Amino acid sequence: MATARKGRELFTILETSADTESSSVCDGRDTPPNLSADVKWFEIPDRKPDSDEEEGEVREEEEAVDGEGENGLSAAAAEPADAGSLNIILVTGTSNGLKHDEDTEDCCYSTSTDSDIDFSDLEEEEQRRSCWSLGDDSDEDCTAPDFWREPDQVIAIEPFAAPSGPQHSLGDDADTRDYFRILFPDSLFEHMVEQTNNYALYRQRRSGKADPNWHPTDVREMKAYVGLNILMGVNQLPDPGMYWASDVFIGNAGFKKTMTARRFEKLTQYLHLCDRGSQPVRGERGYDGLYKIRPLLDVLENTIWDAYMPNRCLTVDKCAIVMKGRYAPSHYMPSKPLKKGLNVWMLCDSRSGYCHRAKLHVGKPCEDEEAAVLGYRAVTSLVRGLEGQHHHIFMNSFFSSVPLLQRLLKDGLYACGPAHPGRKGYPEVLKPGNVGKLAQGEFYQCQRGNLIATVTRDVKMVYSLSTNSAPGIVGISPPQRQHEMDLEDDYMESLSFGLPRPLPLLLYQENMRGVDLCDQMRECYQVGRPCKKWWRYFLWFYVNLCIVNAYIILKESRGGSAPAGFNGKQFTHRHFRVRLAQQLIGDYQGARGMERAARKRHADSPIEYGHRLERMSERSRRCRNCTNKGLRHESVFGCKICNVHLCRGGCFSEFHK
């Protein structure tokens, strides 16, 4: 290992050949925290002068550098590396190498008190408080010229000892419905029944006429309705009416047995979660943008948080809910597979994908200068309640910033993730204009206590911040895995696997997958149907999220074993959903059984019971019998007793049979 010192140099270049690398590879027993044992890693030790004479020469050169004022990159750093060696560059920048443009920072990171960004449980006083006034959060000013120092300090990482994992008292005989009830209690079904019946009356009073096709619902029917929506995600058809089609290749006998298509439509029409009559309008006192789903949020946020205690490594990221229709808070994201949707911030377990907390973003899309403020608020809101437990938070560049990592470190939480070099507090010497061109595998680092700033070149330049990784440790990650191929992350797209990279990026690559795992399980089987009401997307999102979380709790509680009565080889996520839907529906038959009994009475002679083909209206409507067959025919005639339009001909008698 050689050390190069030249005039006006600010960097120490450590060259490790293949022989040196193989001899310095660390034992797997001493693997850094949060890093898997299959990652090949090694530590670059601090080089000490061989003699007092050499130490004096080095000191004289450093003093000469200090006297020259601000500097760029060293001449040695610009020299090309040998083909047979691996260059690891560690920054030893002095205070003169750090710059700060106060006017630029003040312009980019000033916040407004009338922000339209809203979170589901963020108090008003916290929204008014500017998160960038670090006088209350940190005693150190990250914009000071002497804030960043050489990466030679020892970091302190407290061990994680908090309780973690599923928290429930269910026995071995518990089934899927019992695990789902932990997160989605029966009291929510009762509330949905009450508000749905109230909303149906509210709509009929406002229109001035009664709905002849509506009668009040109950808890059993509401559970069956939710169960059918779950099954629609497993057995997906393009149109809801196709589940009740008479075609044996399309229609579903279980749906027909549970309830009629008309009853399903009416439940969908009047489904509600709040008291519409007392809803405050915009501008009034007590106005809430999430009023329509507030009763749901108040219950689920507590049950989801209490059912599973967070593990050491957690992931913070955003997911998008696909939405059809026009709604102001929906965001257009041209670079994402989901071009338009509603944003949700999520805190998930890095290993299992369990979602501990989700915050709904109902504000307008923010500009780049507002992203840092929004990311600060989002992360601090998501990790509330974890202070002092020494969790490790992994986040992407949208959230990462020096003030945020300072705040988390003060709260006893460690963090790691890529960062934007233009944000407040990032070291000036590591910004693109001062770093220059790097070869693959080279990296610079600055340090301030536990806070490490790193810049490296992989496929492209990558900048990161961390408080849970020591400087001077590099490693070679294993081949790309399937979950990493599915990550929708700009950082993952900038990595080429098999190259050495610093420890912060290795940790991020290993643990930044929790939200993606949750999304994969949630997106495979959608719950609910597209509609024009925005709040229903959030409703079905939370129902789907409870299903995913309940499956994770069951899998970890039972050690992968299936519930009693399951005869398959492996109890998968799909089996969990089908079994849950079947238990929610139970033996409920609802209006279908009553309708069949009524039809049986007049099957032989419909005319005896007042059923006759006559003109229903001046405007033609779809024939119910043809619709059940998957055909589209319209008619002005029909049966007034059944209140359906039917084609003249065989549809009348065929329908009544």
C-alpha positions as CSV (number, residue, x, y, z in Angstrom):
1,M,0.0,0.0,0.0
2,A,1.5,3.3,-1.0
3,T,0.7,6.9,-0.1
4,A,1.2,9.7,-2.6
5,R,1.7,13.3,-1.5
6,K,2.3,16.1,-3.9
7,G,1.9,19.9,-3.7
8,R,-1.6,21.4,-3.3
9,E,-3.0,17.8,-2.7
10,L,-6.1,17.4,-0.6
11,F,-6.6,13.7,-1.0
12,T,-4.9,10.5,0.2
13,I,-4.8,7.8,-2.5
14,L,-4.7,4.2,-1.2
15,E,-3.8,1.7,-3.9
16,T,-4.6,-2.0,-3.3
17,S,-3.4,-4.6,-5.7
18,A,-5.1,-8.0,-6.1
19,D,-2.7,-9.6,-3.6
20,T,-3.3,-6.9,-1.0
21,E,-7.1,-7.2,-1.5
22,S,-7.1,-10.9,-1.0
23,S,-5.0,-10.6,2.2
24,S,-7.2,-7.8,3.6
25,V,-10.5,-9.5,3.1
26,C,-12.2,-9.6,6.5
27,D,-13.6,-12.7,8.2
28,G,-17.4,-13.1,7.7
29,R,-17.8,-13.2,11.5
30,D,-17.0,-9.5,11.6
31,T,-19.3,-8.5,8.9
32,P,-20.6,-4.9,9.4
33,P,-24.2,-4.5,10.7
34,N,-27.0,-5.0,8.1
35,L,-24.6,-6.5,5.6
36,S,-25.1,-10.1,4.5
37,A,-22.3,-12.6,4.9
38,D,-22.1,-13.4,1.2
39,V,-20.8,-9.9,0.4
40,K,-17.0,-9.8,0.0
41,W,-15.7,-6.8,1.9
42,F,-12.4,-5.5,3.2
43,E,-11.3,-2.5,5.3
44,I,-8.7,0.0,4.4
45,P,-6.6,0.7,7.5
46,D,-5.3,4.2,8.3
47,R,-1.7,4.5,7.1
48,K,0.8,5.7,9.8
49,P,4.1,7.4,8.8
50,D,7.1,5.0,8.9
51,S,9.3,7.4,10.7
52,D,9.4,10.7,12.4
53,E,11.2,12.2,9.4
54,E,8.5,11.2,7.1
55,E,5.9,12.5,9.5
56,G,7.6,15.9,9.5
57,E,7.6,16.0,5.7
58,V,3.9,15.2,5.6
59,R,3.2,17.9,8.1
60,E,5.2,20.5,6.1
61,E,3.3,19.5,3.0
62,E,-0.1,19.9,4.7
63,E,0.9,23.3,6.1
64,A,1.9,24.3,2.6
65,V,-1.5,23.2,1.3
66,D,-3.3,25.1,4.0
67,G,-1.5,28.3,3.1
68,E,-2.5,28.1,-0.5
69,G,-6.2,28.7,0.2
70,E,-9.1,27.0,-1.5
71,N,-8.2,24.2,-3.9
72,G,-9.8,21.7,-6.3
73,L,-8.7,18.1,-6.8
74,S,-5.2,16.9,-6.2
75,A,-2.8,16.3,-9.0
76,A,-2.3,12.8,-7.8
77,A,-6.1,12.2,-8.0
78,A,-6.1,13.2,-11.6
79,E,-3.3,10.7,-12.6
80,P,-4.6,7.5,-14.3
81,A,-4.5,4.4,-12.2
82,D,-2.5,1.3,-13.0
83,A,-4.4,-1.3,-14.9
84,G,-3.7,-4.0,-12.4
85,S,-4.7,-2.1,-9.3
86,L,-7.8,-0.8,-7.6
87,N,-7.8,2.8,-6.5
88,I,-9.8,3.7,-3.3
89,I,-9.7,7.5,-2.8
90,L,-10.4,8.9,0.7
91,V,-10.9,12.6,1.1
92,T,-8.8,14.5,3.6
93,G,-10.1,17.9,2.6
94,T,-9.3,20.9,4.8
95,S,-11.7,23.6,5.9
96,N,-10.5,25.8,3.0
97,G,-11.9,23.2,0.5
98,L,-15.5,23.7,1.7
99,K,-17.7,26.4,0.3
100,H,-21.2,27.5,1.0
101,D,-23.4,29.9,-0.9
102,E,-25.8,31.4,1.6
103,D,-27.9,33.1,-0.9
104,T,-28.5,30.0,-2.9
105,E,-29.4,27.9,0.2
106,D,-31.8,30.5,1.5
107,C,-33.5,30.6,-1.8
108,C,-33.9,26.9,-2.3
109,Y,-34.8,25.8,1.2
110,S,-37.1,28.4,2.6
111,T,-40.5,27.0,3.5
112,S,-44.0,28.5,3.5
113,T,-46.5,28.4,6.3
114,D,-49.5,27.9,3.9
115,S,-48.2,24.8,2.3
116,D,-50.8,22.6,0.6
117,I,-49.0,19.4,1.5
118,D,-51.0,17.4,4.0
119,F,-50.3,14.3,6.0
120,S,-53.0,12.2,7.7
121,D,-51.7,12.7,11.2
122,L,-49.4,15.7,11.1
123,E,-50.3,18.3,13.7
124,E,-50.8,21.9,12.6
125,E,-48.1,23.3,14.8
126,E,-45.6,20.9,13.2
127,Q,-46.6,21.9,9.8
128,R,-46.1,25.6,10.6
129,R,-42.7,24.8,12.1
130,S,-39.9,25.1,9.6
131,C,-37.9,21.9,9.6
132,W,-34.8,23.6,8.3
133,S,-34.3,25.8,11.4
134,L,-31.9,23.4,13.0
135,G,-31.4,25.4,16.2
136,D,-33.8,23.1,18.0
137,D,-32.7,19.8,16.3
138,S,-28.9,20.0,16.2
139,D,-26.2,22.0,17.8
140,E,-24.0,21.7,14.7
141,D,-24.5,23.9,11.6
142,C,-24.1,21.7,8.6
143,T,-23.4,24.8,6.4
144,A,-20.3,25.9,8.4
145,P,-17.1,25.9,6.5
146,D,-15.4,23.6,9.1
147,F,-18.3,21.2,9.5
148,W,-16.8,18.3,7.4
149,R,-13.5,16.7,8.3
150,E,-11.3,13.8,7.3
151,P,-12.8,10.3,7.3
152,D,-10.7,9.0,10.1
153,Q,-13.0,9.2,13.1
154,V,-14.5,6.3,14.9
155,I,-18.3,6.0,14.6
156,A,-20.5,4.7,17.4
157,I,-23.5,2.5,16.6
158,E,-25.6,1.4,19.5
159,P,-26.9,-2.2,19.3
160,F,-30.6,-2.7,18.5
161,A,-32.3,-4.4,21.5
162,A,-36.0,-3.4,21.1
163,P,-38.7,-6.1,20.9
164,S,-39.6,-6.9,17.3
165,G,-41.9,-9.2,15.3
166,P,-45.6,-10.1,15.4
167,Q,-47.5,-9.1,18.6
168,H,-50.7,-11.1,19.1
169,S,-52.2,-13.8,21.3
170,L,-53.6,-16.2,18.6
171,G,-53.1,-19.9,19.1
172,D,-52.2,-22.6,16.6
173,D,-55.9,-23.1,15.6
174,A,-56.1,-19.5,14.3
175,D,-57.1,-19.1,10.7
176,T,-56.7,-16.4,8.0
177,R,-59.8,-14.5,9.2
178,D,-58.4,-14.3,12.7
179,Y,-55.1,-12.8,11.5
180,F,-57.0,-10.3,9.3
181,R,-59.2,-9.4,12.2
182,I,-56.1,-8.2,14.1
183,L,-55.6,-5.4,11.6
184,F,-59.2,-4.9,10.3
185,P,-61.5,-5.4,13.3
186,D,-65.2,-6.2,13.1
187,S,-66.0,-2.7,14.4
188,L,-64.9,-1.3,11.0
189,F,-67.5,-3.5,9.3
190,E,-70.1,-2.3,11.7
191,H,-69.1,1.3,11.0
192,M,-69.2,0.7,7.2
193,V,-72.7,-0.7,7.5
194,E,-74.0,2.2,9.6
195,Q,-72.6,4.9,7.3
196,T,-73.6,3.1,4.1
197,N,-77.2,2.9,5.3
198,N,-77.1,6.6,6.4
199,Y,-75.6,7.6,3.0
200,A,-78.4,5.8,1.1
201,L,-81.0,7.7,3.1
202,Y,-79.1,10.9,2.5
203,R,-79.1,10.4,-1.2
204,Q,-82.8,9.5,-1.4
205,R,-83.8,12.5,0.6
206,R,-81.7,14.8,-1.5
207,S,-83.2,13.4,-4.7
208,G,-86.7,13.5,-3.3
209,K,-87.6,9.9,-4.3
210,A,-87.0,6.5,-2.9
211,D,-84.7,3.9,-4.5
212,P,-86.9,0.8,-5.1
213,N,-83.8,-1.4,-5.5
214,W,-82.2,-0.6,-2.2
215,H,-82.8,-2.1,1.3
216,P,-80.5,-1.6,4.3
217,T,-77.5,-3.8,4.5
218,D,-76.0,-5.6,7.5
219,V,-72.6,-6.9,8.7
220,R,-72.8,-10.3,7.1
221,E,-73.6,-8.8,3.8
222,M,-70.8,-6.2,4.1
223,K,-68.3,-8.9,4.8
224,A,-69.5,-10.9,1.8
225,Y,-69.2,-7.8,-0.3
226,V,-65.6,-7.2,0.7
227,G,-64.9,-10.9,0.2
228,L,-66.2,-10.7,-3.4
229,N,-63.9,-7.7,-4.0
230,I,-61.0,-9.7,-2.8
231,L,-61.9,-12.6,-5.1
232,M,-62.1,-10.2,-8.0
233,G,-58.4,-9.5,-7.6
234,V,-57.6,-13.2,-7.8
235,N,-60.0,-14.0,-10.6
236,Q,-59.7,-10.8,-12.7
237,L,-62.2,-10.0,-15.4
238,P,-62.5,-6.8,-17.4
239,D,-66.0,-6.0,-16.4
240,P,-67.8,-6.6,-13.0
241,G,-71.0,-7.8,-14.8
242,M,-69.1,-10.7,-16.3
243,Y,-68.9,-12.5,-12.9
244,W,-72.7,-12.9,-13.1
245,A,-72.8,-13.9,-16.8
246,S,-74.8,-17.0,-17.7
247,D,-71.9,-18.2,-19.9
248,V,-70.5,-21.2,-18.1
249,F,-67.0,-20.2,-19.3
250,I,-67.1,-16.7,-17.9
251,G,-69.7,-16.5,-15.1
252,N,-68.8,-17.4,-11.6
253,A,-71.2,-19.7,-9.7
254,G,-70.0,-18.5,-6.3
255,F,-70.7,-14.8,-7.1
256,K,-74.2,-15.7,-8.3
257,K,-74.9,-17.7,-5.2
258,T,-73.7,-14.9,-2.8
259,M,-75.7,-12.0,-4.2
260,T,-77.2,-10.6,-7.4
261,A,-75.3,-8.3,-9.7
262,R,-77.8,-5.5,-9.0
263,R,-77.3,-5.8,-5.2
264,F,-73.5,-5.7,-5.7
265,E,-73.9,-2.5,-7.8
266,K,-76.1,-0.9,-5.1
267,L,-73.6,-1.7,-2.3
268,T,-70.9,-0.1,-4.5
269,Q,-73.1,2.9,-5.2
270,Y,-73.9,3.7,-1.5
271,L,-70.7,2.4,0.2
272,H,-69.5,5.1,2.6
273,L,-67.3,5.6,5.7
274,C,-68.3,9.0,7.1
275,D,-71.4,11.1,7.9
276,R,-71.9,13.0,4.7
277,G,-74.4,15.4,6.3
278,S,-72.0,16.8,8.8
279,Q,-68.9,17.1,6.5
280,P,-67.4,20.5,6.7
281,V,-66.7,22.3,3.4
282,R,-63.4,23.8,2.4
283,G,-62.7,27.0,4.3
284,E,-64.8,26.1,7.4
285,R,-63.4,25.3,10.8
286,G,-62.5,21.7,11.1
287,Y,-62.1,21.0,7.4
288,D,-60.2,17.8,6.7
289,G,-59.1,16.8,3.2
290,L,-59.2,13.2,4.3
291,Y,-62.6,13.4,6.1
292,K,-64.2,10.7,4.0
293,I,-61.7,8.1,5.1
294,R,-60.7,9.6,8.5
295,P,-62.6,6.9,10.5
296,L,-60.7,4.2,8.6
297,L,-57.4,5.9,9.2
298,D,-57.9,6.4,12.9
299,V,-58.4,2.6,13.4
300,L,-56.0,1.1,11.0
301,E,-53.0,3.3,11.8
302,N,-53.1,2.0,15.4
303,T,-53.9,-1.7,14.6
304,I,-51.2,-1.9,11.9
305,W,-48.6,-0.3,14.2
306,D,-49.4,-2.5,17.2
307,A,-49.6,-5.8,15.4
308,Y,-46.0,-6.0,14.4
309,M,-43.1,-4.4,16.3
310,P,-40.5,-3.0,13.8
311,N,-37.2,-4.9,13.2
312,R,-33.8,-3.2,13.1
313,C,-33.7,-2.4,9.4
314,L,-36.6,-0.3,7.9
315,T,-37.2,1.2,4.5
316,V,-38.8,4.5,3.7
317,D,-40.1,5.0,0.2
318,K,-43.2,6.1,-1.8
319,C,-45.6,4.1,-3.8
320,A,-48.2,5.1,-6.3
321,I,-51.9,4.1,-6.3
322,V,-53.2,3.8,-9.9
323,M,-56.2,6.1,-10.4
324,K,-58.6,6.6,-13.2
325,G,-60.5,9.8,-13.4
326,R,-59.8,13.5,-12.7
327,Y,-58.6,14.3,-9.2
328,A,-56.4,17.3,-8.3
329,P,-53.9,15.5,-5.9
330,S,-53.1,12.8,-8.4
331,H,-49.6,13.1,-9.7
332,Y,-48.3,12.7,-13.3
333,M,-45.1,10.7,-13.3
334,P,-43.8,10.3,-16.9
335,S,-40.7,8.4,-15.9
336,K,-42.6,5.7,-13.9
337,P,-44.5,2.7,-15.2
338,L,-47.6,4.1,-13.4
339,K,-47.9,7.4,-15.2
340,K,-50.7,8.8,-13.0
341,G,-51.6,8.0,-9.4
342,L,-51.8,9.0,-5.8
343,N,-48.6,9.1,-3.7
344,V,-48.3,7.3,-0.4
345,W,-45.3,7.4,1.9
346,M,-44.6,4.0,3.5
347,L,-42.4,2.7,6.3
348,C,-41.8,-1.0,5.7
349,D,-39.7,-3.8,7.1
350,S,-36.6,-4.4,5.0
351,R,-36.8,-8.1,5.1
352,S,-40.4,-9.2,5.3
353,G,-42.1,-6.1,3.6
354,Y,-44.5,-5.5,6.5
355,C,-45.9,-2.0,6.3
356,H,-45.7,-0.4,9.7
357,R,-47.1,3.0,8.7
358,A,-48.5,4.7,5.6
359,K,-49.0,8.4,5.1
360,L,-51.3,9.8,2.3
361,H,-49.9,12.7,0.3
362,V,-52.8,14.7,-0.9
363,G,-50.8,17.8,-1.8
364,K,-49.7,19.1,-5.2
365,P,-46.6,17.8,-6.8
366,C,-43.6,19.6,-5.4
367,E,-40.6,21.1,-7.2
368,D,-37.0,20.0,-6.6
369,E,-36.4,22.7,-4.1
370,E,-39.4,21.7,-2.1
371,A,-38.6,18.0,-2.2
372,A,-36.1,18.2,0.6
373,V,-38.6,19.9,3.0
374,L,-41.3,17.4,2.1
375,G,-38.9,14.5,2.5
376,Y,-37.9,15.8,5.9
377,R,-41.5,16.0,7.1
378,A,-42.4,12.7,5.6
379,V,-39.6,10.7,7.3
380,T,-40.0,12.4,10.7
381,S,-43.7,11.6,10.6
382,L,-43.2,8.0,9.6
383,V,-40.6,7.2,12.3
384,R,-42.5,8.8,15.1
385,G,-42.5,6.5,18.1
386,L,-39.2,4.9,17.3
387,E,-36.9,7.4,19.0
388,G,-34.1,6.0,21.0
389,Q,-34.5,2.4,19.7
390,H,-31.5,2.5,17.3
391,H,-33.3,1.4,14.2
392,H,-31.6,1.7,10.8
393,I,-33.6,3.7,8.3
394,F,-32.9,3.3,4.5
395,M,-34.3,5.8,2.1
396,N,-33.8,7.1,-1.4
397,S,-32.5,10.4,-2.6
398,F,-35.9,12.1,-2.5
399,F,-35.8,12.0,1.3
400,S,-32.1,12.1,2.2
401,S,-30.5,15.3,3.4
402,V,-27.9,16.4,5.9
403,P,-30.4,18.1,8.3
404,L,-32.7,15.0,8.2
405,L,-29.8,12.6,9.1
406,Q,-28.8,14.9,11.9
407,R,-32.3,15.0,13.3
408,L,-32.6,11.2,13.1
409,L,-29.2,10.7,14.7
410,K,-30.2,13.0,17.6
411,D,-33.3,10.9,18.0
412,G,-31.3,7.7,18.3
413,L,-32.0,6.5,14.7
414,Y,-29.4,5.7,12.0
415,A,-30.0,6.3,8.4
416,C,-28.5,5.6,5.0
417,G,-29.3,6.4,1.4
418,P,-28.3,8.2,-1.8
419,A,-28.5,12.0,-1.8
420,H,-28.7,15.0,-4.1
421,P,-25.3,16.9,-4.0
422,G,-27.1,20.2,-4.4
423,R,-29.0,20.0,-1.1
424,K,-28.2,21.9,2.0
425,G,-25.1,20.8,3.9
426,Y,-23.6,18.4,1.4
427,P,-19.8,18.8,1.3
428,E,-18.6,21.3,-1.3
429,V,-15.5,19.3,-2.1
430,L,-17.7,16.3,-3.1
431,K,-19.9,18.2,-5.5
432,P,-19.7,17.5,-9.2
433,G,-17.7,20.6,-10.1
434,N,-15.0,19.8,-7.6
435,V,-14.8,16.0,-7.9
436,G,-14.0,15.8,-11.6
437,K,-13.9,12.5,-13.5
438,L,-13.5,9.3,-11.5
439,A,-12.8,5.8,-12.6
440,Q,-15.2,3.0,-11.7
441,G,-14.6,1.9,-8.1
442,E,-13.0,5.2,-6.9
443,F,-14.8,7.2,-4.2
444,Y,-14.3,10.2,-2.0
445,Q,-15.6,10.5,1.6
446,C,-16.0,13.3,4.2
447,Q,-17.0,12.7,7.8
448,R,-18.6,14.5,10.7
449,G,-18.9,12.1,13.7
450,N,-21.3,9.4,12.5
451,L,-22.3,11.3,9.4
452,I,-20.5,10.1,6.3
453,A,-20.7,11.8,2.9
454,T,-19.6,9.6,-0.1
455,V,-19.3,10.1,-3.8
456,T,-18.3,7.2,-6.1
457,R,-18.5,6.3,-9.7
458,D,-20.3,3.1,-10.8
459,V,-22.2,3.3,-14.1
460,K,-22.6,7.0,-13.2
461,M,-21.8,9.2,-10.3
462,V,-23.6,8.3,-7.1
463,Y,-23.8,10.5,-3.9
464,S,-24.8,9.2,-0.6
465,L,-25.2,10.1,3.1
466,S,-25.1,7.6,6.1
467,T,-24.8,7.5,9.8
468,N,-24.5,3.7,10.2
469,S,-21.4,2.9,8.3
470,A,-17.7,3.3,9.0
471,P,-15.5,5.1,6.4
472,G,-12.8,3.3,4.4
473,I,-14.7,0.0,4.0
474,V,-15.4,-1.3,0.5
475,G,-16.9,-4.5,-0.7
476,I,-18.1,-6.5,-3.7
477,S,-21.7,-7.4,-3.8
478,P,-23.1,-10.7,-4.9
479,P,-24.8,-11.1,-8.3
480,Q,-28.0,-9.2,-8.9
481,R,-31.0,-10.8,-7.3
482,Q,-34.6,-10.8,-8.5
483,H,-35.9,-8.3,-6.0
484,E,-33.2,-5.9,-7.1
485,M,-34.1,-6.3,-10.7
486,D,-37.7,-5.2,-9.8
487,L,-36.7,-2.1,-7.9
488,E,-37.9,1.1,-9.5
489,D,-35.0,3.2,-8.2
490,D,-32.7,5.5,-10.1
491,Y,-29.8,4.5,-7.8
492,M,-30.2,0.8,-8.6
493,E,-30.2,1.6,-12.3
494,S,-26.8,3.3,-11.8
495,L,-25.1,0.2,-10.4
496,S,-23.1,-2.5,-12.2
497,F,-22.8,-5.6,-10.2
498,G,-19.4,-7.1,-9.4
499,L,-17.5,-3.8,-8.9
500,P,-16.3,-2.7,-5.5
501,R,-18.2,0.1,-3.8
502,P,-18.2,1.8,-0.4
503,L,-20.0,0.4,2.6
504,P,-23.0,2.9,2.6
505,L,-24.0,1.9,-0.9
506,L,-23.6,-1.8,-0.1
507,L,-25.9,-1.4,2.9
508,Y,-28.5,0.5,0.8
509,Q,-28.4,-2.2,-1.9
510,E,-28.9,-4.9,0.7
511,N,-31.7,-3.3,2.7
512,M,-33.6,-0.9,0.4
513,R,-36.3,-3.3,-0.6
514,G,-39.0,-3.3,2.0
515,V,-41.5,-1.1,0.2
516,D,-40.9,-2.9,-3.1
517,L,-41.7,-6.2,-1.5
518,C,-44.9,-4.8,-0.1
519,D,-45.9,-3.3,-3.4
520,Q,-45.2,-6.6,-5.3
521,M,-47.6,-8.5,-3.0
522,R,-50.1,-5.7,-3.1
523,E,-50.1,-5.2,-6.9
524,C,-50.4,-8.9,-7.8
525,Y,-54.0,-9.0,-6.5
526,Q,-55.9,-5.7,-6.6
527,V,-58.9,-5.2,-4.4
528,G,-61.9,-3.2,-5.5
529,R,-62.8,-1.8,-9.0
530,P,-61.8,1.5,-10.7
531,C,-64.3,4.3,-10.0
532,K,-64.6,8.1,-10.1
533,K,-64.5,8.6,-6.3
534,W,-60.9,9.2,-5.2
535,W,-61.4,8.2,-1.6
536,R,-62.3,4.6,-2.6
537,Y,-58.8,4.1,-4.0
538,F,-57.5,4.8,-0.5
539,L,-60.1,2.5,1.1
540,W,-59.2,-0.5,-1.1
541,F,-55.5,0.4,-0.7
542,Y,-55.8,0.0,3.1
543,V,-57.9,-3.2,2.8
544,N,-55.3,-4.7,0.5
545,L,-52.5,-3.5,2.8
546,C,-54.2,-5.3,5.7
547,I,-54.3,-8.5,3.7
548,V,-50.6,-8.3,2.9
549,N,-49.7,-7.5,6.5
550,A,-51.9,-10.3,7.9
551,Y,-50.3,-12.8,5.5
552,I,-46.8,-11.7,6.8
553,I,-47.9,-12.1,10.4
554,L,-49.4,-15.5,9.8
555,K,-46.2,-16.7,7.9
556,E,-43.9,-15.5,10.7
557,S,-46.1,-16.7,13.5
558,R,-46.6,-20.2,12.2
559,G,-43.0,-20.6,10.8
560,G,-44.3,-21.1,7.3
561,S,-46.8,-23.8,8.2
562,A,-50.3,-23.7,6.7
563,P,-53.5,-23.3,8.8
564,A,-55.4,-26.4,9.8
565,G,-57.5,-27.8,7.0
566,F,-55.3,-26.7,4.2
567,N,-54.3,-29.7,2.0
568,G,-51.9,-28.0,-0.4
569,K,-48.1,-28.4,-0.4
570,Q,-47.3,-24.8,0.2
571,F,-49.5,-22.0,1.7
572,T,-48.9,-19.0,-0.6
573,H,-50.1,-15.5,-0.7
574,R,-52.8,-16.4,-3.2
575,H,-54.1,-19.2,-1.0
576,F,-54.3,-16.8,1.9
577,R,-56.5,-14.4,-0.1
578,V,-58.8,-17.1,-1.4
579,R,-59.2,-18.6,2.0
580,L,-59.8,-15.2,3.6
581,A,-62.5,-14.3,1.0
582,Q,-64.2,-17.6,1.5
583,Q,-64.3,-17.1,5.3
584,L,-65.6,-13.6,5.0
585,I,-68.4,-14.8,2.7
586,G,-69.2,-17.9,4.7
587,D,-72.6,-19.3,4.0
588,Y,-74.2,-16.0,3.1
589,Q,-76.6,-16.1,0.1
590,G,-78.4,-12.9,0.5
591,A,-80.9,-11.7,-2.1
592,R,-80.0,-14.5,-4.5
593,G,-81.7,-17.1,-2.4
594,M,-84.8,-15.0,-2.0
595,E,-84.9,-14.2,-5.7
596,R,-84.6,-17.9,-6.7
597,A,-87.5,-18.7,-4.4
598,A,-89.7,-16.0,-5.9
599,R,-88.9,-17.1,-9.4
600,K,-89.8,-20.7,-8.5
601,R,-93.3,-19.6,-7.6
602,H,-94.1,-18.2,-11.0
603,A,-91.8,-20.3,-13.2
604,D,-94.6,-22.3,-14.8
605,S,-96.9,-19.4,-15.5
606,P,-95.4,-15.9,-15.0
607,I,-98.7,-14.3,-16.1
608,E,-100.5,-15.6,-13.0
609,Y,-98.3,-13.6,-10.7
610,G,-98.7,-10.3,-12.7
611,H,-95.5,-10.6,-14.8
612,R,-96.2,-9.5,-18.4
613,L,-94.2,-7.9,-21.2
614,E,-95.1,-4.2,-21.6
615,R,-93.6,-0.9,-22.4
616,M,-91.3,0.3,-19.6
617,S,-90.2,3.7,-20.9
618,E,-89.8,5.8,-24.0
619,R,-86.0,5.4,-23.8
620,S,-84.5,2.0,-24.6
621,R,-82.3,0.4,-22.1
622,R,-80.1,-2.8,-22.0
623,C,-81.9,-6.1,-21.9
624,R,-81.1,-7.8,-18.6
625,N,-81.3,-11.3,-20.1
626,C,-78.9,-10.4,-22.9
627,T,-76.6,-8.7,-20.4
628,N,-76.4,-11.9,-18.4
629,K,-75.2,-13.7,-21.5
630,G,-72.6,-11.1,-22.2
631,L,-74.5,-9.6,-25.1
632,R,-75.7,-6.0,-25.6
633,H,-79.2,-5.5,-26.8
634,E,-81.6,-2.6,-25.9
635,S,-85.4,-2.5,-25.6
636,V,-88.1,-0.2,-24.4
637,F,-90.1,-3.3,-23.2
638,G,-89.7,-5.3,-20.1
639,C,-91.3,-6.6,-16.9
640,K,-92.5,-3.9,-14.4
641,I,-92.8,-6.4,-11.6
642,C,-89.1,-7.3,-11.9
643,N,-88.2,-3.8,-13.0
644,V,-86.0,-4.9,-15.8
645,H,-85.9,-4.3,-19.6
646,L,-86.2,-7.3,-21.8
647,C,-86.2,-7.9,-25.5
648,R,-89.4,-8.9,-27.3
649,G,-89.3,-12.5,-28.0
650,G,-87.7,-15.3,-25.9
651,C,-85.9,-13.1,-23.4
652,F,-89.1,-12.6,-21.3
653,S,-89.8,-16.3,-20.7
654,E,-86.1,-17.2,-20.5
655,F,-85.5,-14.6,-17.9
656,H,-88.4,-15.7,-15.7
657,K,-87.3,-19.4,-15.8
